[in-house]
Amino acid sequence: MDNLKPPEAVAAVLEAGAAKAALPVKDLMIRGLLSGALLGVSTTLAITASMQTGVALVGALVFPVGFAMIILLGLDLLTGSFAVVTVAGADGRAAWGRVSANFAWVFLANLLGSVAYGGLFYLASSWFGTDATSPIGARIAALAEAKTAGYAAHGAAGMATVFVKAILCNWMVCLGAVLPFTARSTVGKIAACWLPVFTFFAQGFEHSVVNMFVIPTGILFGAKVTIKSWWAWNQIPVTLGNLVGGALFTGLFLYWTYAAKPAGVRPADASLGTTEPAVS
């Protein structure tokens, strides 16, 4: 069989989370930089596809390309870590200090990778900064304004909305990080991550690492957005919402039902609906 049962997949997630929590800073930075850049590549691909076809859904269909690359290469994306590394902490396989350090370093690395790709994309799309009037630049600038001023215009309701959209986003994105553990083949892993990531992007939910690319790149293309409004009205609330959606709705819910079992009960037995005590 190509697929693993949910308890087996969650067990693999726990091992992966413990391994990620134990990674040295050098590896977290390299893998996080690459992840931020690859997600930026996916975003510009999706924007290009939607502009060329006039159909936003086409952009959503191609966006998971970068996410699939991240999964297959075993790189580190903050939003995925919110589920995978959190459950390692909950299971006692990683100290919470290591979990927090993982989040902090991966956040920084994703940010640097996203901004670096954004700068390169700006240079490539503006004749090395001499003409910032390209259609795709204008689209990115408009997105940056919508993701900041668009929420600020609604005050507290806007802040609540961006937070909830971030929860919904990372509920799906973390399913994209976990579902590949149910597959053994490369094609199976790609298909498993594609479905929920396409779902999040098609509905316009808020992803912190995508926004690390969109908003600063939009500023380069002339968006009327300040650094303060970027962080206050998007980056901070979206990151917090992504943490809730990923850690709770995906990571811990799956852990609590498939891995966290009462003492004396084997996880495999519990998954079959029996309560035979484990042999000590």
ChimeraX attribute file (.defattr): number of C-alpha atoms within 10 A of each C-alpha:
attribute: neighborCount
match mode: 1-to-1
recipient: residues
	/A:1	5
	/A:2	8
	/A:3	15
	/A:4	16
	/A:5	11
	/A:6	18
	/A:7	19
	/A:8	18
	/A:9	20
	/A:10	24
	/A:11	17
	/A:12	17
	/A:13	25
	/A:14	27
	/A:15	17
	/A:16	19
	/A:17	24
	/A:18	24
	/A:19	14
	/A:20	23
	/A:21	26
	/A:22	18
	/A:23	13
	/A:24	11
	/A:25	14
	/A:26	10
	/A:27	15
	/A:28	26
	/A:29	23
	/A:30	16
	/A:31	21
	/A:32	27
	/A:33	26
	/A:34	23
	/A:35	30
	/A:36	33
	/A:37	26
	/A:38	22
	/A:39	29
	/A:40	28
	/A:41	21
	/A:42	22
	/A:43	25
	/A:44	20
	/A:45	19
	/A:46	23
	/A:47	19
	/A:48	18
	/A:49	20
	/A:50	18
	/A:51	16
	/A:52	12
	/A:53	11
	/A:54	11
	/A:55	11
	/A:56	18
	/A:57	18
	/A:58	19
	/A:59	25
	/A:60	24
	/A:61	19
	/A:62	19
	/A:63	26
	/A:64	28
	/A:65	21
	/A:66	19
	/A:67	24
	/A:68	25
	/A:69	16
	/A:70	21
	/A:71	21
	/A:72	12
	/A:73	12
	/A:74	13
	/A:75	21
	/A:76	28
	/A:77	26
	/A:78	28
	/A:79	26
	/A:80	27
	/A:81	26
	/A:82	27
	/A:83	34
	/A:84	31
	/A:85	31
	/A:86	31
	/A:87	32
	/A:88	27
	/A:89	20
	/A:90	18
	/A:91	16
	/A:92	12
	/A:93	18
	/A:94	22
	/A:95	17
	/A:96	16
	/A:97	11
	/A:98	17
	/A:99	24
	/A:100	16
	/A:101	15
	/A:102	25
	/A:103	23
	/A:104	13
	/A:105	20
	/A:106	27
	/A:107	26
	/A:108	17
	/A:109	26
	/A:110	31
	/A:111	23
	/A:112	20
	/A:113	27
	/A:114	29
	/A:115	23
	/A:116	18
	/A:117	21
	/A:118	25
	/A:119	18
	/A:120	12
	/A:121	17
	/A:122	22
	/A:123	16
	/A:124	11
	/A:125	19
	/A:126	16
	/A:127	12
	/A:128	13
	/A:129	14
	/A:130	9
	/A:131	12
	/A:132	18
	/A:133	14
	/A:134	13
	/A:135	12
	/A:136	18
	/A:137	23
	/A:138	16
	/A:139	17
	/A:140	25
	/A:141	24
	/A:142	19
	/A:143	17
	/A:144	27
	/A:145	23
	/A:146	16
	/A:147	22
	/A:148	25
	/A:149	19
	/A:150	15
	/A:151	19
	/A:152	19
	/A:153	12
	/A:154	12
	/A:155	13
	/A:156	10
	/A:157	12
	/A:158	17
	/A:159	19
	/A:160	15
	/A:161	17
	/A:162	24
	/A:163	25
	/A:164	20
	/A:165	22
	/A:166	28
	/A:167	28
	/A:168	22
	/A:169	28
	/A:170	35
	/A:171	28
	/A:172	24
	/A:173	31
	/A:174	26
	/A:175	22
	/A:176	29
	/A:177	30
	/A:178	25
	/A:179	24
	/A:180	26
	/A:181	25
	/A:182	21
	/A:183	19
	/A:184	13
	/A:185	13
	/A:186	12
	/A:187	10
	/A:188	17
	/A:189	22
	/A:190	21
	/A:191	17
	/A:192	21
	/A:193	25
	/A:194	24
	/A:195	17
	/A:196	22
	/A:197	26
	/A:198	22
	/A:199	19
	/A:200	22
	/A:201	24
	/A:202	16
	/A:203	14
	/A:204	12
	/A:205	19
	/A:206	28
	/A:207	24
	/A:208	26
	/A:209	25
	/A:210	20
	/A:211	26
	/A:212	26
	/A:213	29
	/A:214	25
	/A:215	30
	/A:216	23
	/A:217	26
	/A:218	25
	/A:219	20
	/A:220	20
	/A:221	25
	/A:222	18
	/A:223	21
	/A:224	15
	/A:225	20
	/A:226	15
	/A:227	10
	/A:228	11
	/A:229	16
	/A:230	21
	/A:231	16
	/A:232	15
	/A:233	21
	/A:234	28
	/A:235	23
	/A:236	14
	/A:237	23
	/A:238	29
	/A:239	25
	/A:240	17
	/A:241	26
	/A:242	32
	/A:243	25
	/A:244	22
	/A:245	27
	/A:246	32
	/A:247	26
	/A:248	20
	/A:249	19
	/A:250	25
	/A:251	30
	/A:252	21
	/A:253	16
	/A:254	19
	/A:255	24
	/A:256	13
	/A:257	15
	/A:258	19
	/A:259	24
	/A:260	18
	/A:261	16
	/A:262	11
	/A:263	9
	/A:264	12
	/A:265	16
	/A:266	18
	/A:267	22
	/A:268	15
	/A:269	14
	/A:270	19
	/A:271	17
	/A:272	8
	/A:273	9
	/A:274	12
	/A:275	15
	/A:276	11
	/A:277	13
	/A:278	11
	/A:279	7
	/A:280	4
